């Protein structure tokens, strides 16, 4: 089925969306080549790109919509989320590992374990019951498109954090019958996906299997991931429809860990242990053998029924995660079971629309801590043995009013009750913590002209600590016998946020056009969760910063198309994220909160003719970034600019595509990320060298 979305340039995939009223039937753009083939409005429990775009236009705040079908290389999560305003992704090792994802600074202090953003698959949570997630389990090639609702603009009942939510919408049998995708590149990168699906008027099914492996740019940085994903939808009698998802993922990667700043330039591929200094002998990566080994089995089901003006949805999910996360000093062994259910009822009556929703999530985690043997990386004594039970109940009531033809008002309140109950199986002690909070929001969207939308919202967010914050482990690198674990009483991180923004479209019906988006926000946070690390960069504990913090910033982007000749075009996209996060008072009063670059700019320009598209891209951090809260100038992350180039070709019938990507053409030596400390020194290992000059090729055949 042909899906048409009017008066938007082909670069809608960059997600700088415009209001539905921008439509102009004289300038219809056929999206068959760039969106989900075959997906209909009647595909069971599976929105298409156009319907998700329309839904986001009801959100009075910052959003992103990323179409993946023509995205070329999709080896890493950064490939999928690059050039997106408001989304900051800092790679660790450039492979199949755990990049640091944050939106508006939420969860940035949780490095390397992630929190602060609710990850979703087709609207159903992927996070564990305590709110944490293993980001390396995501397989972006299983997604048709990605929708992000930043901050309080999140729509899921369980999304109450400052960061909001990111939703991966799965490919299904209505999208394509089958595909074979192969990718390969520098440093032993290999990847592939084989998928098969089918559909008829009653339903569809899709089965995809993928494999990735990477030797690593740095030493001790190899990784491997295998994943299988299945989903099937069917339509019953009347308005009832249902979809089931099943997935299994096996993820493994070694961790090269951090090095002192000077080694970024002298030996960017190196690790601690390459030299014979006392520091290298203490933190020897080859002997301590840090790694992550995670397997997850997940089942989910969702149903929809009702009419367009009264729609019900019900979701159920369960997942089992077995996780070994071994840092240089501690083995963290976790076995988790998480299950949940959520319900939503949406009603539209005249100028009013209502939404009632509820979600309940519960999970049990068995977690053991073992000291790491510095001589050979094996387990020494167990010094922590815990049963960890997490649950949350979230209720939502929202009311919208179309006050005039151009003005829509929204009032919403989320009420949540969360429990974090821990039992020490060794000492018989425990720590039970219960949190109750409200997350209200009011917003307005005003469209004074056909190609302009203005919006504003005022909200409160609440972030409950995860088990990675509450259950703390510390093992001195030079004295593993002194390892100890403890349960930390922590408060909820809260923030009050005001957000103002606008988006629009500039252009005419002649093929030239530009989408633009601009959002500014300011958040006053209390009890921000801050993590501590030891000299090797391993986490040792977490505390609430009681003196207050401020998160403010600007998220801006443009994308569009310029017609050069009858047969050639120039597509472009640019994203700028400004993050100004500071301590209000206390120990670090007036300092920048470490962890996020103040300015992050990314851009791409692609010349296109026929099936060819080619052009340069860039990622630029124009200023140095503090890596410790004391803002010690000598340990700032140096600013950098990375230049890349991309060539894509799509056959005339759309059946096969090929790409060639080159990255860091100047072979710039830089730090892609770092550990965050209260106060750092040049002597301490703290930086992760980024990947040097590299390239990759691949093709996709759809059959």
Secondary structure, DSSP 8 states (H G I E B T S, - for coil): ---EEET--GGGGG-----GGG--GGGEEE-TTTS-TT--TTSTT---HHHHHHHHTT-SS-EEEEE-TT----SSHHHHHTT-TT-EEE-SSSSSS--EEESTTTTGGGTTSB-SSEEEETTEE-S-TTS-B-GGG--GGGEEEEEEEEGGG--STT--STTEEEEEEE--TTT-SEEEEEEEEGGGEEEEEEEEEEE-SSEEEEEEEEEEEE--SSTT--EEEEEEEEEEEEE-STT-EEEEEEEEEEEEEE----B-TTHHHH-TT--TTSS-SHHHHHT-HHHH--EEEEEEEEEEEEEEEEETTEEEEEEEEEEEEEEEEE-SSEEEEEEEEEEEEEEEEEEEETTEEEEEEEEEEEEEEEEEEEEE-TTTS-EEEEEEEEEEEEEEEEEEEEEEEE-SSSEEEEEEEEEEEEEEEEEETTT--EEEEEEEEEEEEEEEEEEEETTEEEEEEEEEEEE---HHHHEEEE--TT-GGG-EEEE-----EEEEEEEEEEEEEEE-TTS-EEEEEEEEEEEEEESEEEEEE-TTS-EEEEEEETT-EEEEEEEEEEEEEEE-SSSEEEEEEEEEEEEEEEE-SGGGTT-B-TTS-SEEEEEEEEEEETTEEEEEEEEEE-S-B-SBTT--GGG-B--EEEEEEEEEEE-TTSSEEEEEEEE-TT----EEEE--BSS--TTS--EEE---SEEEEEEEEE-
